[in-house]
Amino acid sequence: MNHYERIDRKPQATIGQVVAVGSGIDTIDKRELKKVKQILPFGITSYPIEGETVILLPLENGEQVILGRIWDSPKTNEEVFIQAKSGAYICLKKNGDVEINNLRIRPDGQIEHN
């Protein structure tokens, strides 16, 4: 049986900036943090780009984790948008289309070059 302890205090998230990505992710908020971990869905691996603005959340053990990045998507009609540092992207559209680097695949299998 699992027992969970109620925590009455609310963690205070801060905004930081990614300053290095290598053997770990280093960020700066009011202080420099080394090898910060990220919270990601299972099966997803992602590395932030240096200079990105991120949300840092403190844990009870004193560590900080990256909760996500602050980003205004350049696209507006998609449900899922994945982009690499190189600019390559995959976009799953609400209408069922899949767009890969300006190549559009329609739900019926038709392929269009944008």
C-alpha positions as CSV (number, residue, x, y, z in Angstrom):
1,M,0.0,0.0,0.0
2,N,1.4,3.4,-1.0
3,H,1.2,6.3,1.5
4,Y,1.5,9.8,0.3
5,E,2.3,12.7,2.6
6,R,0.3,15.9,2.1
7,I,2.4,18.9,1.4
8,D,0.7,22.1,2.3
9,R,3.3,24.5,0.9
10,K,3.3,25.4,-2.8
11,P,6.6,25.2,-4.7
12,Q,7.6,28.5,-6.3
13,A,8.6,28.0,-9.9
14,T,11.2,30.4,-11.4
15,I,12.2,31.3,-14.9
16,G,15.7,30.4,-16.1
17,Q,17.7,30.3,-19.2
18,V,19.6,27.4,-20.7
19,V,23.3,28.2,-20.8
20,A,24.9,24.9,-21.9
21,V,23.8,21.5,-23.1
22,G,26.3,18.7,-23.1
23,S,26.8,16.0,-20.5
24,G,23.9,17.7,-18.6
25,I,21.8,20.8,-18.9
26,D,23.0,23.9,-17.2
27,T,20.6,26.8,-16.5
28,I,20.7,30.2,-14.8
29,D,18.0,31.8,-12.8
30,K,19.1,33.7,-9.8
31,R,22.1,31.3,-9.6
32,E,23.8,28.9,-11.9
33,L,22.5,25.3,-11.8
34,K,24.4,22.4,-13.2
35,K,23.0,19.2,-14.7
36,V,19.4,20.1,-14.3
37,K,16.9,17.3,-15.0
38,Q,13.8,17.6,-17.1
39,I,10.2,16.5,-16.6
40,L,9.1,14.8,-19.9
41,P,6.4,12.3,-20.9
42,F,7.5,8.7,-21.1
43,G,9.1,7.8,-24.4
44,I,10.1,11.4,-25.2
45,T,13.7,12.5,-25.2
46,S,14.5,16.2,-25.7
47,Y,17.3,18.6,-25.2
48,P,16.7,22.3,-24.9
49,I,18.6,24.7,-27.1
50,E,21.1,27.1,-25.4
51,G,19.4,30.4,-24.9
52,E,15.9,29.0,-24.4
53,T,13.8,30.3,-21.6
54,V,12.6,27.5,-19.3
55,I,10.4,27.1,-16.2
56,L,12.4,25.7,-13.2
57,L,10.5,23.9,-10.4
58,P,12.1,23.2,-7.0
59,L,11.9,19.7,-5.5
60,E,11.8,18.9,-1.8
61,N,15.4,17.5,-2.0
62,G,16.6,21.0,-3.1
63,E,17.1,20.0,-6.8
64,Q,15.5,22.0,-9.6
65,V,13.9,20.4,-12.6
66,I,12.9,21.9,-16.0
67,L,9.2,21.8,-16.2
68,G,9.1,23.1,-19.8
69,R,10.1,25.9,-22.0
70,I,8.4,29.2,-22.6
71,W,7.7,29.4,-26.3
72,D,5.3,31.1,-28.7
73,S,4.6,28.6,-31.5
74,P,5.0,30.0,-35.0
75,K,2.2,27.8,-36.1
76,T,-1.4,28.0,-34.9
77,N,-3.5,25.2,-36.4
78,E,-1.6,22.1,-35.3
79,E,-2.1,19.7,-32.5
80,V,1.5,18.5,-32.2
81,F,4.7,20.3,-33.3
82,I,8.1,18.8,-32.9
83,Q,11.1,20.8,-34.0
84,A,14.9,20.1,-34.0
85,K,17.6,22.7,-33.4
86,S,18.4,22.4,-37.2
87,G,14.9,23.7,-38.0
88,A,13.6,20.3,-39.2
89,Y,10.1,19.6,-38.0
90,I,7.1,17.3,-37.9
91,C,3.6,18.7,-37.5
92,L,0.5,16.7,-36.8
93,K,-2.4,18.8,-38.0
94,K,-5.9,18.9,-36.6
95,N,-7.3,17.9,-40.0
96,G,-5.3,14.7,-40.0
97,D,-2.5,15.9,-42.3
98,V,1.1,15.2,-41.3
99,E,3.7,17.8,-42.4
100,I,7.4,17.0,-42.4
101,N,9.7,19.8,-43.5
102,N,7.0,21.3,-45.9
103,L,6.1,17.8,-47.3
104,R,2.4,17.3,-46.5
105,I,0.8,13.8,-46.3
106,R,-3.0,13.8,-46.4
107,P,-5.1,11.3,-44.5
108,D,-5.9,9.5,-47.8
109,G,-2.1,9.1,-48.5
110,Q,-1.7,11.9,-51.1
111,I,1.6,13.7,-50.8
112,E,2.0,17.4,-51.6
113,H,5.1,19.5,-51.7
114,N,4.7,22.9,-50.2
